[in-house]
């Protein structure tokens, strides 16, 4: 802003300047006939004793009694319209102010339904413009004694933070739902803030929420919670971590413990390794492979397995048929090749002692058994 003799104008306003007061302090001695230059996107308002007297839009204006009737009337009697009068001039910038930042100076407390009491920080941006210059000066600039752009922005930021605290407490249950709620919260908050801005002669054009974040320690808790949700089978996860650590450390249990496997890994490793090669019970049940149940531990194992993978019980011990010599199961009653009754026990013809199948000589008297 510059004053040269009888010319009043606001030249080269900064991009973020909303208002400019002439003079910065006190009142100015303005002569009748002085030139007032108001540029596009600007307006000028004359004040006397804290009251708005006359306003001007864009253009060049000669300050005479015709276009300053209110101010002139206040001084016309003693000075006969020829002397000076004292007044303040406010220049208002009506451009759209974009990318104005807002954010919480300190974290605010929020009662989360899942995480308990957490402290949140929120940040974003907004854009606005001044639409009613006299209302803007009377309600915000004059009443709040905020005569500089940073002061006006600070006050607007306080209003935004206050309203977002109220909205989060009413609408949000847990911060875990925040990512899908940003747009909805921003829309509702813009509608609420528009009423606040209107009271100050301003219009809120856009409002954005960039982030609402908890402290770092709470973020770690959320990461751990999501990580545990991703690990559906903790046993398989531990096996994978153990195998990966052993591979990185050359297969040494001691090295694996040093790499973070944990105290007591030497005792846990046999169990992990034995289970690592055990088929999953549900997978065995659902697979098309025929299975049988171990009589000792009741674990399911493929039908052709000779030993239980879990307890080592001999599932299908084998024997040979005394009639045809084909391999049969030891518990079989008949040979599947020739049908011979393998459970029948021959008797010694001399002493009558019962002998096992395929016995050639009596174990009691040595008599040759009949073939």
Residue pairs with C-beta under 8 A, 6 or more apart in sequence:
1 9
1 10
1 11
1 20
1 22
1 91
2 9
2 11
3 22
3 28
6 31
6 33
6 34
6 35
7 34
7 35
7 37
8 22
8 30
8 34
8 35
8 36
8 37
8 44
8 89
9 36
9 37
9 38
9 39
10 20
10 22
10 39
10 42
10 44
10 91
13 20
13 42
13 91
13 93
14 149
16 97
16 149
16 153
17 93
17 149
18 92
18 93
18 97
18 130
18 149
18 152
19 90
19 91
19 92
19 93
19 136
19 137
19 141
19 147
19 148
19 149
19 152
20 90
20 91
20 93
21 88
21 89
21 90
21 91
21 147
22 28
22 88
22 89
22 90
22 91
23 88
24 147
26 88
27 48
27 86
27 87
27 88
28 86
28 87
28 88
28 89
29 84
29 85
29 86
30 63
30 84
30 85
30 86
30 87
30 89
31 63
31 84
32 63
32 64
32 65
32 68
32 72
32 81
32 82
32 84
32 85
33 62
33 63
33 64
34 62
34 63
35 60
35 61
35 62
35 63
36 44
36 56
36 60
36 61
36 62
36 63
36 89
37 59
37 60
37 61
38 44
38 56
38 57
38 58
38 59
38 60
38 61
38 91
39 58
40 58
41 58
41 93
41 94
41 95
42 58
42 91
42 92
42 93
42 94
43 55
43 56
43 57
43 58
43 91
43 92
43 94
43 133
44 55
44 56
44 89
44 90
44 91
44 92
45 52
45 54
45 55
45 56
45 89
45 90
45 92
45 133
45 134
45 137
46 52
46 53
46 54
46 55
46 68
46 71
46 87
46 88
46 89
47 53
47 87
47 88
47 89
47 90
47 137
48 70
48 71
48 74
48 86
48 87
48 88
50 142
52 134
52 137
52 138
53 68
53 70
53 71
53 74
53 87
54 67
54 68
54 69
54 70
54 71
55 133
55 134
56 67
61 67
65 72
65 76
65 81
71 85
71 87
72 81
72 85
74 85
75 83
75 85
79 85
90 133
90 137
90 141
92 130
92 133
92 136
92 137
93 130
94 129
94 130
94 131
94 133
95 129
96 127
96 128
96 129
96 205
97 127
97 128
97 129
98 127
98 206
99 125
99 127
100 125
100 126
100 127
100 128
100 153
100 156
101 123
101 124
101 125
101 157
102 123
102 124
102 125
102 126
102 156
102 157
102 160
102 161
103 121
103 122
103 123
103 124
103 157
103 161
104 120
104 121
104 122
104 123
104 161
107 119
107 120
107 121
107 215
108 119
108 120
108 121
108 122
108 161
108 165
109 117
109 118
109 119
110 117
110 118
110 119
110 120
110 168
110 169
110 172
110 175
111 117
111 169
112 118
112 173
112 174
112 175
113 173
113 174
114 174
114 176
115 174
115 175
115 176
115 214
115 218
115 221
115 222
118 175
118 214
118 215
118 218
119 214
119 215
119 218
120 168
120 175
120 212
120 213
120 214
121 211
121 212
121 213
121 214
122 161
122 164
122 209
122 211
122 212
122 213
123 209
123 210
123 211
124 186
124 207
124 208
124 209
124 210
124 211
125 206
125 208
125 210
126 160
126 193
126 204
126 205
126 206
126 207
126 208
127 204
127 205
127 206
128 156
128 197
128 202
128 203
128 204
128 205
129 202
129 203
129 205
130 136
130 201
130 202
131 201
131 202
131 203
132 201
132 202
133 201
134 201
135 200
135 201
136 200
136 201
136 202
137 201
139 199
139 200
139 201
140 146
140 152
140 155
140 200
140 201
140 202
141 147
141 152
144 151
144 155
146 152
146 154
146 155
156 197
159 193
159 196
160 189
160 193
163 189
163 192
163 193
163 196
164 185
164 189
164 209
167 185
167 188
167 189
167 192
168 185
168 212
171 181
171 185
171 188
172 178
172 181
172 185
175 212
175 214
175 222
176 222
178 212
182 209
182 212
185 209
186 207
186 208
186 209
189 207
189 209
190 204
190 206
190 207
193 204
193 207
194 203
194 204
197 203
197 204
213 219
214 222
231 237
235 275
238 272
239 272
239 275
239 276
241 261
242 256
242 261
242 265
242 269
242 272
243 276
245 256
245 259
245 260
245 261
246 252
246 253
246 256
248 259
249 255
249 256
249 258
249 259
253 265
253 266
253 269
254 266
256 265
257 263
257 265
257 266
277 309
278 309
278 310
279 309
281 299
281 300
284 291
284 300
284 301
284 302
285 291
285 300
289 302
289 303
290 302
290 303
291 300
291 301
291 302
291 303
292 300
292 301
292 302
292 303
292 305
292 315
293 299
293 300
293 301
294 300
294 301
294 308
294 310
294 311
294 313
294 315
295 313
296 308
296 311
296 313
297 308
297 310
297 311
297 313
299 308
299 309
299 310
299 311
301 308
301 309
301 310
301 315
304 316
305 315
305 316
306 314
306 315
306 316
306 317
306 318
307 313
307 314
307 315
308 315
316 329
317 329
317 330
317 331
318 327
318 328
318 329
318 330
319 327
319 328
319 329
319 330
319 332
319 342
320 326
320 327
320 328
320 358
321 327
321 328
321 335
321 337
321 338
321 340
321 342
322 340
322 342
322 357
322 358
323 335
323 338
323 340
324 335
324 337
324 338
324 340
326 335
326 336
326 337
326 338
328 335
328 336
328 337
328 342
332 342
333 341
333 342
333 343
334 340
334 341
334 342
334 343
335 342
342 357
344 357
345 354
345 355
345 356
345 357
346 354
346 355
346 357
346 359
346 369
346 370
347 353
347 354
347 355
348 355
348 362
348 364
348 365
348 367
348 369
349 367
349 369
349 370
350 362
350 365
350 367
351 362
351 364
351 365
351 367
353 362
353 363
353 364
353 365
355 362
355 363
355 369
359 369
360 368
360 369
361 367
361 368
361 369
362 368
362 369
